[in-house]
Amino acid sequence: MKLKLNRKNIIILSISIILITFIWFIFSADFSLLHRSKPGHYDSFMTNVHGIKLDKFGKPHDELTTPNIKHYLKNDSATAQTPVFIFYGKKGPPWHVQGDIANSINGNKIVYLIGHVKIVQPPGLNSQNVTMTTTKMTIYPNRSFAETDQPVTIRQPGSIVHGVGMTADLNSGKIKILSQTHGMYGDVSSKQTTEGS
């Protein structure tokens, strides 16, 4: 079959090539780039996550367990639901840190825990056997350091201490309440309060 290239056929062929090129462009475009530009749209997610980060000697530095984590391109950020972090300090049992939600930025350099935040060092050799609770906490995983400017409660056997603001070095175990400290010591059920600074 021989195709005659008259003016009518050239116009039809040109229009067909333009339409085919346009349709190909539309269907081959990376629509994920359009979604990624929308605020609040995640680019990846994981479920039933359990990750362990090792130190330079191959020993565990910290762990993260969460049922759901979503990553966002903006600020290389992520959101985890009901996360549980474990930090391995220099002495004593590892510290368990949890909250309702964790928001991280710049990878995992800074993590903001929100809602029912709890830090626990369970009983054991060289343990402080302590539980700290607050509503918000900022964690610096690489430094194993936590801080808050919110009201905090610290419980140990025989004492309950309340205050506002706290820093906790999970490597050394050093905990500092920043202001408005007051507590109950001894038999905490008798509610004998000792005021601090």
C-alpha positions as CSV (number, residue, x, y, z in Angstrom):
1,M,0.0,0.0,0.0
2,K,1.4,3.3,-1.1
3,L,0.5,6.4,0.9
4,K,0.1,9.6,-1.1
5,L,1.6,12.6,0.7
6,N,-0.8,15.3,-0.4
7,R,-1.6,18.4,1.6
8,K,-4.5,16.8,3.4
9,N,-2.6,13.7,4.5
10,I,0.4,15.8,5.7
11,I,-1.9,17.9,7.9
12,I,-3.6,14.8,9.3
13,L,-0.2,13.2,9.9
14,S,1.1,16.4,11.6
15,I,-1.9,16.6,13.9
16,S,-1.6,12.9,14.7
17,I,2.0,13.3,15.7
18,I,1.3,16.3,17.8
19,L,-1.6,14.5,19.6
20,I,0.5,11.4,20.2
21,T,3.3,13.5,21.6
22,F,1.0,15.4,23.8
23,I,-0.7,12.3,25.1
24,W,2.7,10.6,25.7
25,F,3.9,13.7,27.6
26,I,0.8,13.7,29.8
27,F,0.9,10.0,30.7
28,S,4.7,9.8,31.2
29,A,5.0,12.9,33.4
30,D,6.1,12.1,37.0
31,F,2.9,13.0,38.9
32,S,4.6,12.3,42.2
33,L,6.5,15.6,41.8
34,L,3.2,17.4,41.7
35,H,2.0,15.6,44.8
36,R,5.3,16.3,46.6
37,S,4.9,20.0,46.2
38,K,1.7,19.9,48.1
39,P,2.1,20.7,51.8
40,G,1.5,17.7,54.1
41,H,1.9,15.0,51.4
42,Y,4.4,12.3,52.4
43,D,6.7,10.7,49.9
44,S,7.2,7.4,51.6
45,F,5.9,5.4,54.6
46,M,6.7,2.3,56.6
47,T,4.6,0.1,58.9
48,N,5.7,-2.1,61.9
49,V,9.1,-0.4,62.0
50,H,11.9,-1.6,64.3
51,G,15.2,0.1,63.6
52,I,18.6,-0.1,65.4
53,K,21.3,2.5,64.9
54,L,24.8,1.3,65.8
55,D,27.7,3.3,67.1
56,K,31.2,3.3,65.5
57,F,32.1,0.1,67.5
58,G,29.1,-1.8,66.1
59,K,27.1,-1.6,69.4
60,P,23.5,-0.4,69.7
61,H,23.3,3.4,70.2
62,D,19.5,3.7,69.9
63,E,16.4,1.9,68.6
64,L,13.1,3.0,67.3
65,T,9.9,1.0,67.3
66,T,6.7,2.4,65.8
67,P,3.6,1.0,64.1
68,N,3.7,3.7,61.4
69,I,6.1,6.3,60.1
70,K,5.7,8.8,57.2
71,H,8.5,10.7,55.6
72,Y,8.1,14.2,54.0
73,L,10.6,15.9,51.7
74,K,10.2,19.3,53.3
75,N,13.0,19.6,55.9
76,D,13.7,15.9,55.5
77,S,11.0,15.4,58.2
78,A,9.1,12.4,59.4
79,T,6.1,11.7,61.7
80,A,5.9,8.5,63.8
81,Q,2.8,7.2,65.7
82,T,3.2,6.0,69.3
83,P,7.0,5.7,68.9
84,V,9.2,4.0,71.5
85,F,12.9,4.9,71.5
86,I,15.6,3.1,73.4
87,F,18.8,4.8,74.2
88,Y,21.9,2.9,75.4
89,G,23.8,5.0,77.9
90,K,27.3,4.6,79.3
91,K,26.0,2.9,82.5
92,G,22.9,1.2,83.7
93,P,20.0,-0.2,81.7
94,P,18.9,1.5,78.5
95,W,16.5,4.4,78.7
96,H,13.0,4.0,77.2
97,V,11.5,7.1,75.7
98,Q,7.9,7.2,74.3
99,G,5.1,9.6,73.3
100,D,1.9,9.8,71.3
101,I,3.6,11.3,68.2
102,A,7.2,12.0,67.2
103,N,8.0,14.7,64.6
104,S,11.6,14.8,63.3
105,I,13.4,17.3,61.1
106,N,16.7,17.1,59.3
107,G,16.6,13.3,59.3
108,N,16.6,12.4,62.9
109,K,18.8,15.2,64.3
110,I,15.9,16.7,66.3
111,V,12.8,14.8,67.4
112,Y,9.8,16.4,69.0
113,L,7.7,14.1,71.1
114,I,4.2,15.2,71.8
115,G,1.5,13.8,74.1
116,H,2.0,11.5,77.2
117,V,5.8,11.7,77.0
118,K,7.5,9.3,79.3
119,I,11.2,8.5,79.9
120,V,12.0,5.4,82.0
121,Q,15.2,3.9,83.2
122,P,14.0,0.5,84.5
123,P,15.6,-1.1,87.7
124,G,18.9,-2.9,87.2
125,L,22.6,-2.6,87.8
126,N,23.7,1.1,88.0
127,S,20.1,2.2,87.4
128,Q,18.4,5.3,88.7
129,N,15.1,3.5,88.5
130,V,13.4,6.7,87.4
131,T,10.3,7.6,85.4
132,M,9.9,11.1,84.0
133,T,6.6,12.4,82.5
134,T,5.6,15.5,80.6
135,T,3.5,16.6,77.6
136,K,6.3,17.7,75.2
137,M,10.0,16.8,74.9
138,T,12.7,17.6,72.4
139,I,15.2,14.7,71.8
140,Y,18.6,14.9,70.2
141,P,19.2,11.3,69.3
142,N,22.8,11.6,68.2
143,R,23.7,13.2,71.5
144,S,21.3,11.0,73.6
145,F,20.0,14.2,75.1
146,A,16.4,15.3,76.0
147,E,14.9,18.6,77.1
148,T,11.6,20.3,77.8
149,D,10.3,23.6,79.0
150,Q,7.0,22.0,80.1
151,P,5.9,20.9,83.6
152,V,7.6,17.6,84.4
153,T,7.2,14.9,87.1
154,I,10.1,12.7,88.1
155,R,9.4,9.5,90.2
156,Q,11.8,7.3,91.9
157,P,11.3,4.8,94.8
158,G,10.6,7.0,97.8
159,S,10.3,10.4,96.0
160,I,8.2,12.4,93.6
161,V,9.6,15.7,92.2
162,H,7.7,18.2,90.2
163,G,9.1,21.2,88.3
164,V,9.1,23.2,85.1
165,G,11.6,22.5,82.4
166,M,14.2,19.7,82.4
167,T,17.3,18.5,80.7
168,A,18.3,14.8,80.7
169,D,21.7,13.5,79.4
170,L,20.8,9.8,78.7
171,N,24.5,9.0,78.3
172,S,25.6,10.0,81.8
173,G,22.2,9.8,83.5
174,K,22.4,13.4,84.7
175,I,18.9,15.0,85.1
176,K,18.3,18.6,85.9
177,I,15.0,20.3,86.7
178,L,15.2,23.9,85.6
179,S,12.7,25.8,87.8
180,Q,9.8,25.6,90.3
181,T,11.1,22.4,91.9
182,H,9.1,20.8,94.7
183,G,8.8,17.2,95.8
184,M,7.8,14.6,98.3
185,Y,10.4,12.3,99.8
186,G,10.3,9.3,102.1
187,D,6.8,7.8,102.4
188,V,5.3,9.7,99.4
189,S,1.8,8.6,100.5
190,S,2.1,11.0,103.5
191,K,2.6,13.9,101.1
192,Q,5.3,15.6,103.1
193,T,6.5,18.3,100.7
194,T,10.0,19.8,100.5
195,E,10.4,23.0,98.5
196,G,13.4,23.4,96.2
197,S,14.7,26.2,94.0
